[in-house]
Amino acid sequence: MTAGRVAGKIALVTGAARGQGRSHAVRLAEEGADVVVTDVCHDITDVLPYSLASKEQLEETVALVRATGRRCVAVQADVRSITDVRAAVDAATAEFGRLDVVVANAGVMSSGRAWELSEEEWDVVMDVNLKGVWNTARAALPGMIEAGAGGSIVMISSAAGIRGHVPYAHYVASKHGVVGLMKALSNELARYEIRVNTVHPTGVSDTGITVGVPIEELSAREPLFGLGAMNPLAPFVEPRDVSNAVLFLASDEARYVTGLQFTVDAGGTNKP
């Protein structure tokens, strides 16, 4: 059997109970990685227009990863808490000895005109989407640096991290912030051969927000799903399309790729 593209690597994926995070974890496992998966596994606010993933869904992700023949450990963690994320990193180290790949995927989304957003709506999106990515990086990096073996950090941003989509000012600000964090870290960490990149999906079907909803209905929704009409190739992409970009950036094929904004957006950010 041919070795996988990330064979022997150890990966941490946040927000992995369903949707993109689950897809990233499974795709990395298919190509040879052992995986630690995390999710908050309960609702954290009543201002989001959907429920967050459950502990049972996280356990389903573990089963799917293990079905590939790879090892998997699950840790319930809120990325807003550095204590929680450090516990996940500690679990990875205890089980596997190190971390090679970090996929900072956990994120939330809501909509509303900027001047009408409540402080709670702003804070929860910024805290999960930006502070959560920072927490994930700062929890993982000391051990990665000490190991001296390099590595890859993949931060999931969005097409909204490149363009000024409306009405999602808080979401746009958080995803632009992820890009700034990535750019700074890619320079800080180059000396340690730790690469840092962002992935920018457009709307993704079969995530926690969209699961079980027909593409036609998603495309017709406003304002939350109006982004689909902006993409020249397709209204939405599939989670696996995004995971293939994550896999490339995690692999040694991308050994000289850092500081990159990698779009998986069906042409949306290039559209006039």
C-alpha positions in Angstrom: 0.0 0.0 0.0 1.2 3.5 -0.9 2.0 5.7 2.2 -0.5 8.5 2.7 0.3 12.1 2.1 0.5 12.8 5.9 1.5 9.3 7.0 2.9 9.3 10.5 1.8 12.8 11.4 -0.2 13.8 14.4 -3.0 16.4 13.8 -5.3 18.4 16.1 -8.6 19.6 14.6 -10.9 22.0 16.5 -14.6 22.2 15.9 -14.5 18.6 14.6 -17.9 17.2 15.7 -19.5 17.8 12.3 -19.3 19.7 9.0 -15.9 20.9 7.9 -14.1 20.0 11.0 -15.2 16.4 10.8 -14.3 16.3 7.1 -10.8 17.6 7.9 -10.2 15.0 10.6 -11.4 12.2 8.4 -9.5 13.4 5.3 -6.2 13.6 7.3 -6.8 10.2 8.7 -7.4 8.7 5.3 -4.0 9.9 4.3 -2.2 8.5 7.3 -2.5 10.9 10.2 -3.6 10.1 13.8 -6.0 12.8 15.0 -7.1 14.6 18.2 -10.5 16.1 17.7 -12.2 18.8 19.8 -15.6 20.5 20.0 -17.4 22.5 22.6 -20.4 20.0 22.5 -23.0 22.4 23.9 -24.6 25.7 23.1 -22.7 28.7 24.3 -25.2 31.5 23.7 -28.7 32.1 22.5 -27.7 34.7 19.9 -26.6 32.2 17.3 -29.3 31.2 14.8 -28.5 27.5 15.1 -27.5 24.9 17.7 -23.9 23.8 18.2 -22.7 20.3 17.8 -23.2 17.6 20.5 -21.0 15.2 22.3 -22.6 12.3 20.4 -21.6 14.0 17.1 -18.0 14.3 18.3 -18.1 10.6 19.1 -19.3 9.9 15.6 -16.3 11.8 14.2 -14.1 9.6 16.3 -15.7 6.5 14.9 -15.3 7.8 11.3 -11.6 8.5 11.9 -11.0 5.1 13.5 -12.8 3.5 10.6 -9.9 4.6 8.4 -7.5 2.6 10.5 -6.0 5.5 12.3 -6.1 6.4 16.0 -8.3 9.2 17.4 -8.7 10.9 20.7 -11.6 13.3 21.5 -11.5 16.2 23.9 -14.5 18.4 24.8 -13.0 21.9 24.6 -14.2 25.5 24.2 -11.6 27.3 22.0 -12.4 30.5 23.9 -10.7 28.9 26.9 -6.9 28.6 26.8 -7.2 26.0 29.6 -9.5 23.8 27.5 -7.3 24.0 24.4 -4.2 23.3 26.4 -5.9 20.2 27.8 -6.5 19.1 24.2 -2.8 19.6 23.3 -1.8 17.8 26.4 -4.0 14.9 25.4 -2.3 14.8 22.0 1.1 14.8 23.6 0.1 12.1 26.1 -1.3 9.8 23.5 0.9 10.4 20.5 4.0 12.2 21.9 3.8 15.3 19.8 1.8 17.5 17.3 2.8 18.0 13.7 -0.4 19.6 12.3 -2.9 22.0 13.8 -6.2 22.8 12.0 -7.9 25.8 13.8 -11.3 25.2 12.4 -13.8 26.0 15.1 -16.0 28.9 14.2 -19.5 30.4 14.5 -21.6 32.8 12.3 -24.6 35.0 12.6 -25.9 38.0 10.6 -27.0 41.5 11.2 -26.2 45.1 10.1 -23.1 46.3 11.9 -24.8 49.1 13.9 -27.7 46.9 15.0 -25.6 44.0 16.4 -25.6 43.5 20.1 -22.4 43.4 22.1 -23.0 39.7 22.8 -23.4 39.0 19.0 -20.2 40.7 18.3 -18.3 39.2 21.2 -19.3 35.5 20.6 -18.2 35.6 17.0 -15.0 37.4 17.7 -14.1 35.2 20.7 -14.7 31.9 18.9 -13.4 32.8 15.4 -10.4 35.0 16.3 -9.5 34.5 19.9 -10.2 30.8 19.5 -7.7 30.5 16.7 -5.1 32.5 18.7 -5.7 30.2 21.7 -5.3 27.1 19.5 -2.0 28.4 18.2 -0.6 29.5 21.5 -1.5 26.2 23.2 0.1 24.1 20.5 3.2 26.2 19.6 5.5 25.7 22.6 5.5 22.0 22.2 5.9 22.2 18.5 8.8 24.6 18.8 10.5 22.5 21.5 10.1 19.3 19.4 12.2 21.0 16.7 10.5 19.1 13.9 8.7 21.9 12.2 5.0 21.6 11.4 1.9 23.1 9.8 -0.8 25.3 11.2 -3.9 25.7 9.0 -6.3 28.4 10.1 -9.8 28.3 8.5 -10.8 31.8 7.5 -13.5 32.4 4.9 -14.2 34.2 1.6 -15.4 36.8 4.1 -11.8 37.1 5.2 -10.9 38.6 1.8 -14.1 40.5 0.8 -16.5 42.7 2.8 -19.6 40.5 2.7 -22.8 41.9 4.2 -24.5 41.7 6.6 -21.9 40.0 8.6 -19.5 42.8 9.8 -18.5 40.9 13.0 -17.9 37.7 11.0 -16.0 39.6 8.3 -13.9 41.3 11.0 -13.1 38.0 12.7 -12.1 36.3 9.5 -9.9 39.2 8.4 -8.3 39.1 11.8 -7.4 35.4 11.3 -5.5 36.5 8.1 -3.6 39.1 10.1 -2.7 36.6 12.8 -1.6 34.1 10.1 0.6 36.6 8.4 2.3 37.6 11.7 2.8 34.0 12.8 4.1 32.8 9.5 7.0 35.3 9.9 7.5 34.6 13.6 7.6 30.8 13.1 9.6 30.5 9.9 12.8 30.1 11.9 11.3 27.0 13.5 10.1 25.6 10.1 6.5 25.8 11.2 4.3 26.9 8.3 1.1 28.9 8.8 -1.6 29.4 6.2 -5.2 30.3 5.9 -8.0 28.5 3.9 -10.8 30.6 2.6 -14.0 28.7 1.7 -17.1 30.2 0.3 -20.4 28.8 1.7 -20.0 25.1 2.5 -22.9 22.7 2.3 -23.7 20.0 5.0 -22.2 22.0 7.9 -23.9 22.6 11.2 -25.7 25.6 9.7 -26.7 23.9 6.5 -26.9 20.2 7.1 -29.9 18.5 5.5 -31.0 21.6 3.6 -31.2 21.4 -0.2 -28.8 23.5 -2.1 -31.7 25.2 -3.9 -33.1 26.4 -0.6 -29.7 27.5 0.7 -29.2 29.6 -2.5 -32.5 31.3 -2.1 -32.1 32.3 1.5 -31.3 35.9 2.5 -29.4 37.2 4.2 -27.5 34.3 5.7 -26.9 32.3 2.6 -26.9 35.0 -0.1 -23.2 34.4 -0.6 -24.0 31.4 -2.9 -25.1 33.7 -5.7 -21.7 35.3 -5.8 -19.8 32.2 -6.9 -19.2 31.7 -10.6 -18.6 27.9 -10.5 -21.2 26.7 -7.9 -23.4 28.1 -5.2 -21.6 26.1 -2.5 -18.7 23.8 -2.1 -18.6 20.5 -0.2 -16.6 20.0 3.1 -14.3 17.6 1.4 -13.3 20.3 -1.2 -12.0 22.4 1.7 -10.4 19.4 3.4 -8.4 18.7 0.3 -6.8 22.2 0.7 -6.2 21.5 4.3 -4.5 18.2 3.5 -2.2 19.8 1.0 -1.1 22.5 3.4 -0.6 19.9 6.1 1.5 17.7 3.9 5.2 17.9 3.0 4.0 18.8 -0.6 3.5 22.2 0.9 6.9 22.4 2.6 7.7 25.8 1.2 4.2 27.2 1.4 3.6 29.7 4.2 1.8 33.0 4.6 -0.7 31.8 1.9 -4.4 32.7 1.6 -5.7 29.6 -0.1 -9.2 30.1 -1.6 -11.7 27.3 -2.1 -14.5 29.6 -3.1 -15.8 28.6 -6.6 -14.3 31.9 -7.9 -16.3 34.1 -5.5 -13.5 36.3 -4.2 -12.3 36.9 -7.8 -15.7 38.0 -9.0 -16.0 41.7 -9.7 
